[in-house]
C-alpha cells in the first residue's frame, strides 16, 4: 500500500527563522534601550511566538507575517524608547 505524503510548506520555517532574528534584535537592544522596553518586547515576542506556533499547520503562510510584525514592533519600540 502506497500512501501519498502531503507537501511540506517552507513558509513556517522561514517565519520561525525571522522570529529567531527578531529575538536576537530584542535581546541585543539591552545595549542601548531601557530595560523596561526590552522586557516589554520580550513579552510581545512570546505572544507572537505562540501565535506563530499555533498557525504552523493551519496557516503556514501567515507565520512569516508574524515575524514581520515582530520586527516592526521592535522598530516601533526602539523609536519610542529613544524619545524617553
C-alpha positions in Angstrom: 0.0 0.0 0.0 1.4 3.3 -1.1 0.3 6.5 0.6 0.9 10.0 -0.7 2.6 12.5 1.6 1.3 16.0 1.9 3.6 18.6 0.5 5.5 20.4 3.3 5.3 24.2 3.1 8.6 26.1 3.7 6.9 29.2 5.0 6.6 28.2 8.6 10.4 27.6 8.7 11.0 31.0 7.1 8.8 32.6 9.7 10.5 30.9 12.6 13.9 32.0 11.3 12.5 35.5 11.2 11.3 35.1 14.8 14.8 34.0 15.8 16.2 37.1 14.2 13.6 39.2 16.0 14.5 37.6 19.3 18.2 38.4 18.7 17.3 42.0 18.0 15.1 42.2 21.1 17.8 40.9 23.4 20.6 42.9 21.8 18.5 46.0 22.4 19.7 45.8 26.1 22.8 47.6 24.9 21.0 50.8 24.0 17.4 50.6 25.1 15.9 50.9 28.6 15.3 47.6 30.4 11.6 48.2 30.6 11.4 48.5 26.8 13.3 45.2 26.3 11.1 43.5 28.9 8.0 44.6 27.1 9.5 43.5 23.8 10.2 40.0 25.2 6.6 39.7 26.4 5.4 40.7 22.9 7.8 38.3 21.3 6.5 35.4 23.5 2.9 36.2 22.4 3.9 36.4 18.7 5.8 33.1 19.1 2.8 31.4 20.5 0.7 32.7 17.6 3.3 31.5 15.1 3.4 28.0 16.6 -0.4 27.9 16.6 -0.5 28.9 12.9 2.3 26.5 11.8 -0.1 23.9 10.3 -3.4 25.6 9.7 -2.0 28.8 8.2 1.7 28.2 7.2 1.8 31.4 5.0 0.9 33.6 8.0 4.0 32.6 10.1 6.4 34.9 8.1 3.9 37.7 8.6 4.1 37.2 12.3 7.9 37.6 12.0 7.5 40.8 10.1 5.1 42.1 12.8 7.8 41.2 15.4 10.4 43.2 13.5 8.0 46.2 13.1 7.2 46.1 16.8 10.9 46.2 17.6 11.5 49.2 15.4 8.5 51.0 16.9 9.6 50.2 20.5 13.2 51.4 19.8 11.9 54.6 18.3 9.5 55.2 21.3 12.1 54.3 23.9 14.7 56.5 22.2 12.5 59.5 22.8 12.4 59.0 26.5 
